[in-house]
Amino acid sequence: MARCDWCGDDPIYVEYHDSEWGVPVFDREALFERLVLEGMQAGLSWITVLRKREHMRERFFEFDIERLADSGQSELESWLDDAGLIRNRAKLIAMIDNARLVRERSDFAEWLWSFAPREAPVYLSRSEVPAETGESKLMSKALKSAGFRFVGPTICYAFMQSVGMVNDHVADCIRFAPCQELRA
């Protein structure tokens, strides 16, 4: 048994792969954090996001929805000056605005999980795994209709993989069976 080849041997990637990726997440703030992180990744490598994640947690109030929703210009300017963050104004503004939208949805977690496929295929190689699916397109469309930003179908599918809505560990990966059991 091996790991999915995308994580290579970088300790940060391996830890993320072995402990988080594909494990079902139902907590509202944890889901929001992952959605923000996937949006932050747009145009960058995932390892960049993982390397900045702890600092983002510190600066973004542990991804506290209420505190982020109440953030304003002074926080935004401070974040834009912080080299430890992904300093993209549009992504930071989207995070604040998306937090405001999540604050209004008490059913945020249930709503997101309503897009999870009932059954997902089992992949033998990474090349078989799609970049987006019908479900991620529906999630993206619904999120965009509600006013969310940085939630395209590819971002939504990466989010679905991350939070265990799908189990895209390849069949011979050491994490495939444990994540499959958690989805059952």
N, C-alpha and C positions, 0 to 999 in steps of 0.2 A: 504494500500500500504506500502511496505517495501523496503529496499535496497537489493541489491545482498548480499548474506551472506558472500562472501569472504572479504568484507571490515570490517566486525565486527564493533567495536565501537571505534577503534583507530582514534583520530581526524585527523591524517595525511591521513590515508586510506579513511576516510569518505569524507574529502575535495577533494581528488583526484577523488574518485568515483563520487561525486556530481557535480564537476565542469569540469573535463577533460576527464575521461575515456569514450570512445565512442562518443565524440564530434568530428565531422569531422575537420581535420587539413589539410590545403593546402599549408601553408607557407614552403618554402624549408628548412630554418634553423630550424624551429620547428619540421619538419619531421625528419631532421637529428638528432636533440637532442633526440627525442623519440627512433630512431633506435639505437643510442649510449646507451641510458639508458637500453633498452631491452637487448642489448648485454652485458652490465655491469652486468645485473641481473643473467646471466647464472651461475648456481650453488649456487646462493644466494636467499634469500627471497626478494620479491618485497619491503617489508617495509624497508629493509636495503638500497635499492636504493633511495626510497623516502626520507628517513632520511638524506641521503648524497647529495641529489639533489641540494639544494641551494649552498652548498659548491662547488659541481662540476661546477655549473654555474659560480661561481666566478673564480675558478681556470682554467676553460676551456674557458675563454673569452666569456661567455654567449653562448657557442657552435657556435661561429662565424666560419664559414667554412674556410674562408681565413686564419684567424689567426691559427686555428688548423692545417690546411694543411701546414703552414709554420713552425710549431713547430719542434724542433729538440731534440738532446740528452740532452741539459741543462734543457728544460722543462720536458722531460720525467723523468730525475733523480729527479727533484724537486717534481713532482707528486708522484713518488715512495716513497719519504720521508714523504709525507703528510698523516697522519693517518685519516684525514677527507675524504679521497678519497677511492675508491676501488683500491687498489694497486696491480693490476694484470698487469704485464709487457705486456703480450700478448694482453690483452684487450686495454691497453693504446696505444700500437703501432698500433693495428687495427683501433682505433679511428682516429689517425693521418693519416694513409694510406687511410682509408675510406673517410676522409675529402678531401684528394687529388683527389680521384675518383669523389666525388660529385662536386668538383670545376670544373671538366671537363665536367659535364653534366648540361647544362642549362635547360634541360627538366626533372630534377630529380623528382620533385613533380608529374608531369604528368606521368612519367614512373612508379613510385610506385603505383599511383592510377589506372593505367591500369590493375593491378592485383586484384582490388577490385571486389568481386562478384556483379553481377547485382541485384540479390535478395538473401537474406540470410534467413535461417530458424529462427523461433521464438522459444525460449527455455522456458520451464516451470520450469526447475530446473537446477542448476549449473552442475549436473552430466551429463546432456545431451550435454554440450558445449564441442566440441572437442579440443584437444591440437594442432592440425594442420589440414589443409584442402588441397584439391587439389590446390587451389589458393595460399596458403602459400608455398606449395612445389614448385610451378612454380616461385613465387617471389624469394624464396631462391636460386633456380637453376640459375635464371637470374642474381641475385646479385653476387653469387659465380663466375659465368662465367665472370662477369665484373671485378672480382678481390676483391670484398668485403669479409670481414671476420666477424665472429660472427653473421652470418645471416642464421642459420639453419631454417628449416620449423617451429619449435615450437617458436623460437624467432620471426620469421616473422609473425606468427599468433598472438602472443601477441602484436606485433607492430600494426597489422591490427585492433585488438580490441581497442587498446589505441587511435589510430588516427581516429577512426570512420569509417573505411572501412567496418566494420561489426558492427552490434549492438548486442552485446552479453549480454546486461542487460537482466535478466530474465523478462518474460512478466509482472509479478506483481511488478516489481521494479519501484520506483518513477521516475527513469531516463529513463525507456524504451520508453515511448511515446515521450518525448522531443527529445531524440536522433533519434528516428525513423523519426520524422518530419524534423530534420536537414539533414537526408540522402535523403529525398524525392526530 
